[in-house]
């Protein structure tokens, strides 16, 4: 299927590895011109154009906004951020809440605001935010992520209603347990904390997934590419789970 992305300009945040890199690869494979943003600016694929910006701080966002102005056009924004530290909801200092909200939420809001006027003017655009299954079912010991990504979900749903009439869609993709470096780091942390063997921890985790396995990054990237496509023009305001059936809610 031709997704109609040839010649489109895509901006993918957090694209040096994991879900961001998989999303960037999927868009590039469909012929999009992909600008891959990360702290290092490094890229896995020679088809991608890397740009270094630390989006956890306002100065890094400012640098990216200047880069966006130089690009002159963005048709697809894939908003992806790293995850905050593990921990409970209790005892988090106010300064940390503010820092995480800046890194995971405000940065994405500002970048979306920068690309939206051009999308509206052209009558076509895609904003896709990578969230977490914790938005629908909070994940134990990930309070910061659960809370702030929930705020991003509210923003995404609100924005979708505002810009749908202009041909711009706004959706979220909620990954479950996708086999990335972050997931492996989390499994290793659980193993150390419980005193159990890593393989035992991973087997127990997979047992809770109806598909019986972790997802592949490229499976996730394929969903992002579809939401960016011409064919997905009537899909907006949605949260699409890519989790092998992990979340059972209706």
C-alpha positions, 0 to 999 in steps of 0.5 A, a space after each residue: 500500500 502506498 501511504 502517500 508520504 513521498 515528498 512529505 517532510 516529517 519531524 521526529 523527536 527522540 529519534 536516536 533510538 527506540 520508538 522514535 528511531 523506529 518511527 523515523 525509519 518507517 516514515 523514511 521507507 515511505 519516501 518522507 524526508 525525515 528530520 530526526 531530532 535527539 540530544 546527540 543528533 545521531 541517526 541510525 539510517 543514512 536516509 535520515 537528517 539528524 539535528 541535535 537539541 535537548 528538548 528537556 530544557 527551553 533553550 533546546 526547544 528554542 534551537 529546534 524552533 529555529 531549525 523548523 523555521 529554516 526547514 520551512 515546512 513540516 507535514 508530519 510531527 511525531 512527538 516523542 520524549 524519553 521517560 522520567 525516572 521510576 518512582 511513586 506519586 508520593 514525595 516528589 518535589 514540586 521542582 521535579 514535577 515542573 521539570 518533567 512537565 516541561 520535558 514531556 509536555 510543554 516542549 511538545 506543545 510549543 513544537 506543535 504550535 510552531 508547525 501547525 500554522 503551516 499545516 492549516 494553511 496547506 490544508 494537510 498535516 499529521 501530529 502523532 504523539 507517542 504516549 504510554 499504556 500508562 495513560 489508560 492503565 497506570 503503571 506501578 512505580 511510574 507515577 511521573 510518566 503516568 501523570 504527565 503523559 495523561 496531561 498530554 493526552 488531554 491536550 492531544 484530544 482537545 487539539 484534534 477537535 480544533 484543527 480537524 476542519 483544516 485537514 490536520 489530524 492529531 492522534 496518540 500511539 500508546 506502546 505497551 511492552 516494546 523491545 527497546 533499550 528502555 524496556 530492557 533497562 526496566 527489566 534489569 532494574 526489576 531483576 536487581 530489585 527482586 533478586 530474581 533472574 532476568 530471564 524469570 522477570 522477562 518470562 513473567 512479563 511476557 506471560 501477561 501479554 496475550 500475544 505472548 511476546 514483546 513487540 518489535 520496534 518496527 511493528 510500532 513504527 508501522 502504526 505511526 506511519 499509517 497514522 501519518 498516511 493519506 489513508 488515515 485522513 479520517 482518524 483523529 482524536 484517537 489513542 491507538 494501543 500497540 501492546 499485543 492486547 496487554 490493556 484489557 479495558 474496553 
